[in-house]
């Protein structure tokens, strides 16, 4: 059984996102094992990119901080390799197709496998164009995580049938970021997926409070939180570990209560 599948085994999963290298590589390296200890069942690591089209201002600014701190893809690979010796939870890269192409698709996925990355999320690759990335992923045993959105509608069945790892259910149209209300019919989206596949469905985009996390986890197999964690890191900088972990413990408890 893959580490990603284990993260959802007999429980609702809490998935936490952190921008790699924000505020610096050393802080990210120290933070990830503590996030796992605090209750994160799966950790997404964003590779900082100058044009993150699916991200709101919070993660855009985190990308800028990480790039200013001289964060590179190779430095992140090295950091993940060191962290992998300390954590058992699945680690997933969130990135865009440009950095993968620039690095070399086969080389990128080989490095992912070597350092202990379990999966990759590439928001700007449409399902219909995923094959080149998928082939390189399959060759290295790295799971390409698919996404569905409220606008996917009739495409949900097609995507769900082919999905690997878990299915990232985008709660709202538009870019990521904290939202006061999530109005999408998540129940309907998840029901449509489950009609054709038993793949775990985790809901992300906009979740920031324990109440939201509990509501979304009750309708799915888990909750994904990104911008709310990145905001804490932006506030506390190198001293973010304790406040981030306190927040994760609170959110994990809410997900477990779903």
Residue pairs with C-beta under 8 A, 6 or more apart in sequence:
1 9
2 90
2 118
2 143
2 165
3 88
3 89
3 90
3 118
4 42
4 90
4 92
4 118
4 119
4 143
4 165
4 166
5 165
5 200
6 90
7 13
7 15
7 41
7 42
7 89
7 90
7 166
7 222
8 41
8 166
8 200
8 202
8 221
8 222
11 41
11 256
12 217
12 221
12 222
12 223
12 255
12 256
12 258
13 41
13 42
13 166
13 200
13 202
13 221
13 222
13 223
13 255
14 39
14 40
14 41
14 42
14 213
14 217
14 222
14 223
14 225
14 248
14 251
14 252
14 255
15 40
15 41
15 42
15 43
15 44
15 202
15 204
15 222
15 223
15 224
15 225
16 35
16 40
16 42
16 43
16 44
16 224
16 225
16 226
16 229
16 248
16 251
17 43
17 44
17 45
17 46
17 94
17 224
17 225
17 226
17 229
17 230
18 28
18 31
18 32
18 35
18 43
18 44
18 45
18 46
18 229
18 230
18 233
19 28
19 45
19 46
19 48
19 59
19 62
19 63
19 65
19 66
19 230
19 233
20 28
20 45
20 46
20 47
20 48
20 66
20 71
20 76
20 79
21 28
21 48
21 65
21 66
21 67
21 69
21 71
21 75
21 76
22 28
22 48
22 62
22 63
22 65
22 66
22 69
22 71
22 230
22 233
22 234
23 65
23 66
23 69
23 233
23 237
23 238
23 240
24 66
24 69
24 71
24 238
25 69
25 71
25 75
25 76
25 79
27 233
27 237
27 238
27 240
27 241
28 45
28 79
29 79
29 82
29 83
30 241
31 233
31 240
31 241
31 244
32 43
32 45
32 83
32 87
32 91
33 83
33 86
33 87
34 241
34 244
34 245
35 43
35 244
35 245
35 248
36 43
36 87
36 88
36 89
37 245
38 244
38 245
38 246
38 248
38 249
38 252
39 248
39 249
39 251
39 252
39 253
40 89
40 248
40 252
41 89
41 90
41 222
41 252
42 89
42 90
42 91
42 92
42 166
42 222
43 87
43 89
43 90
43 91
43 92
44 92
44 93
44 94
44 121
44 224
44 226
45 76
45 80
45 91
45 92
45 93
45 94
46 52
46 59
46 62
46 63
46 93
46 94
46 95
46 226
47 73
47 76
47 93
47 94
47 95
47 96
47 99
48 62
48 63
48 64
48 66
48 67
48 71
49 63
49 95
49 96
49 98
49 99
50 63
50 67
51 96
51 98
52 59
52 60
52 63
52 96
53 96
53 123
53 124
53 175
54 123
54 124
54 175
54 176
55 63
55 175
55 176
55 177
56 175
56 176
56 177
56 178
56 227
57 177
58 177
58 178
58 227
58 230
58 231
58 234
59 176
59 177
59 226
59 227
59 230
61 234
62 230
62 233
62 234
65 234
73 99
73 103
73 108
76 93
77 111
77 112
77 114
77 115
78 115
80 91
80 115
80 116
80 117
81 114
81 115
81 116
83 91
83 116
84 91
84 115
84 116
90 118
90 119
91 116
91 117
91 118
92 117
92 118
92 119
92 120
92 121
92 145
92 165
93 112
93 117
93 119
93 120
93 121
94 120
94 121
94 123
95 120
95 121
95 122
96 122
96 123
96 124
97 122
97 124
97 125
97 133
99 108
100 108
100 120
100 122
100 133
103 111
105 132
105 133
105 136
106 136
106 139
108 136
109 120
109 136
109 137
109 139
109 140
109 142
110 140
112 120
112 140
112 142
113 140
113 141
113 142
117 142
118 142
118 143
118 165
119 142
119 143
119 144
119 145
119 164
119 165
120 133
120 137
120 142
120 143
120 144
120 145
121 145
121 147
121 168
122 130
122 133
122 144
123 147
125 133
127 146
127 155
127 158
127 159
127 162
130 144
130 146
133 144
134 144
137 143
137 144
143 164
143 165
144 164
144 165
145 163
145 164
145 165
145 166
145 167
145 168
146 159
146 160
146 162
146 163
146 164
146 167
146 168
147 167
147 168
147 169
147 170
148 155
148 156
148 159
148 160
148 167
148 168
148 169
148 170
148 189
148 193
149 170
149 173
150 170
150 171
150 172
150 173
150 184
150 185
150 189
151 173
152 159
152 189
156 189
156 192
156 193
157 192
157 195
157 196
159 167
160 167
160 192
160 193
160 196
160 197
160 199
161 196
161 197
163 197
163 199
164 199
165 199
166 199
166 200
166 201
166 202
166 221
166 222
167 193
167 197
167 199
167 200
167 201
167 202
168 202
168 204
168 224
169 186
169 189
169 190
169 193
169 201
169 202
169 203
169 204
169 220
170 204
170 205
171 179
171 182
171 184
171 186
171 203
171 204
171 205
171 206
171 207
171 216
172 179
172 182
172 183
172 184
172 205
172 206
176 204
176 205
176 206
176 226
176 227
177 205
177 206
177 227
178 206
178 208
178 227
178 228
178 231
179 205
179 206
179 207
179 208
182 206
182 207
182 212
182 215
182 216
186 203
186 216
186 219
186 220
187 219
189 201
190 201
190 219
190 220
193 199
193 201
194 201
200 221
200 222
201 220
201 221
201 222
202 220
202 221
202 222
202 223
202 224
203 216
203 217
203 219
203 220
203 222
203 223
203 224
204 223
204 224
204 225
204 226
205 224
206 212
207 213
207 216
207 223
207 224
207 225
207 228
208 225
208 227
208 228
210 250
210 251
210 253
210 254
211 254
212 223
213 223
213 225
213 251
213 254
213 255
213 258
214 254
214 255
214 257
214 258
215 258
216 223
216 258
217 223
217 254
217 255
217 258
218 258
222 255
223 251
223 255
225 251
228 247
229 244
229 247
229 248
232 240
232 243
232 244
232 247
233 240
233 244
235 243
236 243
236 244
